[in-house]
Each structure stands twice: as structure tokens, then as C-alpha cells.
Amino acid sequence: MTRNHLWLASLFIATLSLGTDEFVIAGVLTPVAADLEISTGAAGQLVTAFALAFALGAPVLAVWLDRHPRRPVLCGGLAIFALANLGCAAVDDFPALLALRILAGLSAAAVSTSAFAIAAAGAPRGRQGTYLSVVTAGLTVALFTGVPIGAWIADVFNWRATFVLIAVVAAAAALTAFSTLPPLPGAAPAPLSERLAPLRHPSVLRMVAAIFLCGTGGLMFYTYLGPITERTTGSDEHLPLLLLLTGLVGVGAALGGGRLSDRFGPRRSRVIVITGHAAALAVLALLAGYGAPIWAFAAIVAVWSLFAWALNPPMQASTIAAAPDAPMTAVSLNITGLYAGTAIAGALGGLALDHLGPQAIPVIGALALAAAGVIASPATRPGRLVGSRA
């Protein structure tokens, strides 16, 4: 493997560790609650703490760290992330564990924004989408490799061993990145108002709003796939296979989304992906409403996964293209939009499930994706700020 491929692999491993840390806690809530003598609901706040720290910390840290060289920011963030997870494995009381989860979320925000900015800046001409898709693929792979492996380790040993595993993976990513990353400088010194320019950029804000709606609609369906499957097919016994299918298709889709962006450009690729995503959810809404055999439902779930996981590379490329002078800030806003959409997806989907039934969830998702398509379809205009004369 060439040096170039090694540094890109380090970004993949880094986001794999982030994704595992984000999702794996859901699989070890019961042993964590029993060990710390707290309720499972209280243990669930460890998920909330990580996600909120990630979402809120991403834009703040991006603005602060944007002027620093990329390699020390990424490696330093990974080091703090690894230490925070080692701390999670060592503490014996809930408040300390909660604080460490917040620290892990903040460091993950710094690593994630840095990884996307590095992939975009270090990509050869015409291959930015492909490089961004490798970073995205790390998060996707975590759904069906890192998370099950982490849960298995917790079952064989204990839940603390899972956090040790995450720390080891993050440390491996930091060492690989430190020895292979090209010396990419940070952004040129600029006043804070210029670093916050993406916050005033209509095209950036449109992309953030679009990915928020995509996260709300798409992840609402994924979160409540179990009850939707039972409503559609009469049983949820095939749910593990559906989740595996979603993950397997998702990895290829994440990489394919990057190639699509390289070939057709960010605008055409995001329109194709969002339109396909909305159409797949609309078909799933029909199946949920009228019922379907498992093979038909699984086929459309695979199509949905193809478009859902292909979304991030063209959206990240679109956001970076809209704010090329502040890529870390722009990417961080996109990440915040996605994580905010994820939070809304859980809450809104729960309300829909309780009051309207599982068949309503893909309907709401399709409407959210349709709105996202309308918002994302106009071309982005880099460098045009609200109130500027450019």
C-alpha cells in the first residue's frame, strides 16, 4: 500500500472508531446500568451526552482549530478521544462516565471535521468525492462491524473492554496518520468574522438545512426499522438480516456516492441521491400501508440503503464547494445538521409510532426528503455572503 493510501486509510480507521463509539453504547446499556447501579434510562443519557457534544462542538471547534495544521489537530483529537475512552473503561461512577462521554463527543467532533477537511484538501484533482466517501465509509462500516464486535467483546469480557477496544483503534489511527499524513497547513490567519463567514452563506445554510431534513427522514426510518418491518411483513424475525443488508449495501453506497460526485459534480449527484432516497421511502410507505412479502420489502430496503448512505459525500463536497475558504467550518455545520436531524428523527419518529403507527414513519420520511430535494436543487455560489457585493 502506498503512503497516499495509508493516510487515507488512517482517516477511515479514525471515523470507524468514532462511529463505533457513537453507536456501541446502545448495545451495552443494560450491563452499564447494572454495574453502576443506575436505571437503563439514565444510562441512555450517555448516548445523548455524546451526540449533543458532537453536534454542538463541531462548529465551535472547527472555527477555533481551522488555522492550525491539519495533522496535529487530527492526531491530537484522536489522542484525547482514546484517553477519554480509556477513562470510560476505568471509572466507577455515573457522573464521571457522563463527563468522559462529553469529552469523547467533543474530541470526536474535532476529529470528524478535520478528517473531512483533510480528505478534501489532499485528494487529487477530480477525486475529492471519492476521498470524502472513504471517510464516510468508516462511519457506515461501524454499523455492522465495529458495533457488533464491540457488543460481542462486552458479552465475552465486560462493557469496559469495549471502550478499551475503541481506544486501541483510535490510537492506531493516530499513529498511522502521524506517520503518513501530508503536511497540510491550516487556513490562513483571518478575523473571526471571516472564519464565521459560512454561517452567513446562503448556499452553505441551504446544504445544512437539506442534510438536516435528510437525516430526519432517513434515520427515522432506520431507527424504527423493527416496527416498520413487523407492520409490513407481519413479523420482525428477519430484522437482523435486514440490518446486515443495510450495512453491506451502505458501504458500497458510501463509496459509490463519492464516485458519483466526482463524475457528475456535487449538484447533479446530490439531486440524484436525494430524489432516489425520497422515492424509495415513498415506495416503502406504500408497502407499510398495504403489506408485502419479506423479499419485496427487503429489495426496497436495499434500494433505500443505496441512496441513504450515498448521501454524505456529495453533500460534503457541495458544502465545501460553497465555502472553499473555510472548509472545516462548513463541514462542521453540515455535521451539526446531520446530528440534529438524527436527534429529531428519534423524537418525531417515536411520536409518530405511538400516535399514528409505524406505517406513518416512511410517509413522514418521504416528505422530509422531498423538502430536502427542493432546498438542495439550486446551484451553490461560492464566495457570495449575505450582504456582500460579490
Buried (B, 14 or more C-beta within 10 A) or exposed (E): EEEEEBBBBBBBBBBBBBBBBBBBBEBBBEBBBEBBEBEEEBBBBBBBBBBBBBBBBBBBBBBBBBBBEBBBBBBBBBBBBBBBBBBBBEBEEBEBBBBBBBBBBBBBBBBBBBBBBBBBBBBEEEBBBBBBBBBBBBBBBBBBBBBBBBBEBBBEEBBBBBBBBBBBBBBBBBBBBBEBBEEBEBBEEBEEEBBBBBBBBBBBBBBBBBBBBBBBBBBBBBBBBEBBBBBBBEEBEBBEEBBEBBBBBBBBBBBBBBBBBBEBBBBEBBBBBBBBBBBBBBBBBBBBBEEBEBEBBBBBBBBBBBBBBBBBBBBBBBBBBBBEBBBBBBBBBBBBBBBBBBBBBBEBBBEBBEEEBBBBBBBBBBBBBBBBBEBBBEEBEBEBBEEEEE
